[in-house]
Structure formats: C-alpha cells, structure tokens
Amino acid sequence: MHTKNTKGFTLVELIVVIIVVGVIAGLAIPRYSRGIEQSYENDATLQLKAIHSTNKIRFIRTGQYWPVNQVNMDLGEINNNLGLSIIANNVTYECDGVVSGLEYTCTAVRNGALGTFTLTLTESDLSATNPVCTGSCP
C-alpha cells in the first residue's frame, strides 16, 4: 500500500502570503520614510534653536549677533565662532549677518527622500514661525 505524504504549502497559499507581505511593506515603507525625514527636521530645528540661544547670549555680552557682515558661514564656522558642536547629520547649515550685527539668518537645508526642506531662523524670538520650514516639510 502506498501512502501519500502531504507536508508543505500549496502554491496558492504561498502566493497569498507573498501578496499580504507585499501589501504590508507597501504601507509601511512610506510611513517609515516620512518618520525618518521628520526626525531630520526635528534634529535640525533643535540645532537651529541651539544657534539661536547661543547667539542671544552673545548679543547680551557684546551687543551684536554673529556673524557680523558675513555671508555663507558654514557649519565649521558656526561651531567655531559660537562654541557649539553641531553635527551635520545630512543637513547643510549656513548663517548670514548684516553690517550692524543686529540681524542674522541661519538656514538648515536637507535634500532627502521626500524632497528638499529648508528651515530658516532669524534673530527674532523663537515661535511657531521661527524657525520656519519651507519646501517638502515632513
């Protein structure tokens, strides 16, 4: 007598499992990408707030914000002149200042998976619009 051993899965069962896994991945990956970009934006916002706080202290001590009459100050110059240790973390930081030393603008730009976003900070008090995000903000 010959008995048939029926261990394993049918082709239909395997295809159904592959389709279910594909649908779950299709929903999860975009959410994961948005979460990653949101974390970059949050990090850049915190770094700009650190620049703002340090610059406020500098203004109290010297009567001028940094940078004075300089443009395109990169992250190395920001860290060196303000005594910070900001890490770029896939974000480009830059600060510009006017001759009087009474105004400055710093930006954080990220070219990410969902597009480019720019955070802009000025000498004004921190608020919902300072720093402000433009572009493909997560």
Secondary structure, 3 states (H helix, E strand, C coil): CCCCCCCCCCHHHHHHHHHHHHHHHHHHHHHHHHHHHHHHHHHHHHHHHHHHHHHHHHHHHHCCCCCCCCCCECHHHHHHHHCCCCCCCCCEEEEEECCCCCCEEEEEEEEECCEEEEEEEECCCCECCECEEEECCC
